[in-house]
Amino acid sequence: MAEGFGHSLFGFRREDVLSYVEKLSANYAKELSEKDEEIAALREENKELRRAVKDLKKQIVRKVKKL
């Protein structure tokens, strides 16, 4: 934990801890959103590549039939 909390009579200062948790939560939400976008992009790329493979297989079959 890089962030230091101030101390109070009964432990850490509540405001410091809440602020840290909020920052952590915001960072997590941002990273999660970025990962979700990356996953969506990779799924789309995967779909396009599968379509290309399917088309190439069809071309191979047509060429083999011509032989």
C-alpha positions in Angstrom: 0.0 0.0 0.0 1.7 3.1 -1.2 -0.8 5.5 0.2 -0.3 6.5 3.9 -3.3 7.1 6.1 -3.4 9.6 8.9 -3.8 8.2 12.4 -6.5 9.1 14.9 -7.1 8.0 18.4 -8.8 4.7 17.4 -6.9 3.8 14.2 -6.7 5.3 10.8 -8.6 8.5 9.8 -11.9 7.5 8.3 -11.7 10.2 5.6 -8.3 9.0 4.4 -9.5 5.4 4.2 -12.7 6.3 2.4 -10.8 8.5 0.0 -8.4 5.7 -0.7 -11.2 3.1 -1.3 -13.0 5.5 -3.6 -9.8 6.1 -5.7 -9.2 2.3 -5.8 -12.7 1.7 -6.9 -12.6 4.3 -9.6 -9.3 3.0 -10.9 -10.7 -0.5 -10.9 -13.9 0.6 -12.7 -11.8 2.4 -15.4 -9.5 -0.6 -15.9 -12.5 -3.0 -16.1 -14.2 -0.7 -18.7 -11.0 -0.7 -20.7 -10.7 -4.5 -20.6 -14.3 -4.8 -21.6 -13.7 -2.6 -24.6 -10.6 -4.7 -25.5 -12.5 -7.9 -25.2 -15.2 -6.5 -27.5 -12.6 -5.5 -30.1 -10.9 -8.9 -29.9 -14.3 -10.7 -30.3 -15.0 -8.6 -33.4 -11.6 -9.4 -34.8 -12.0 -13.0 -34.0 -15.4 -13.0 -35.8 -13.8 -11.4 -38.9 -10.9 -13.8 -38.9 -13.2 -16.8 -38.6 -15.2 -15.5 -41.5 -12.0 -15.1 -43.6 -10.9 -18.7 -42.7 -14.3 -20.0 -43.8 -14.1 -18.1 -47.1 -10.6 -19.4 -47.7 -11.7 -23.0 -47.0 -14.5 -22.6 -49.5 -12.0 -21.3 -52.1 -9.7 -24.3 -51.4 -12.6 -26.7 -51.9 -13.6 -25.0 -55.2 -10.0 -25.2 -56.5 -9.6 -28.8 -55.4 -12.9 -29.7 -57.2 -11.5 -28.1 -60.4 -8.5 -30.4 -60.4 
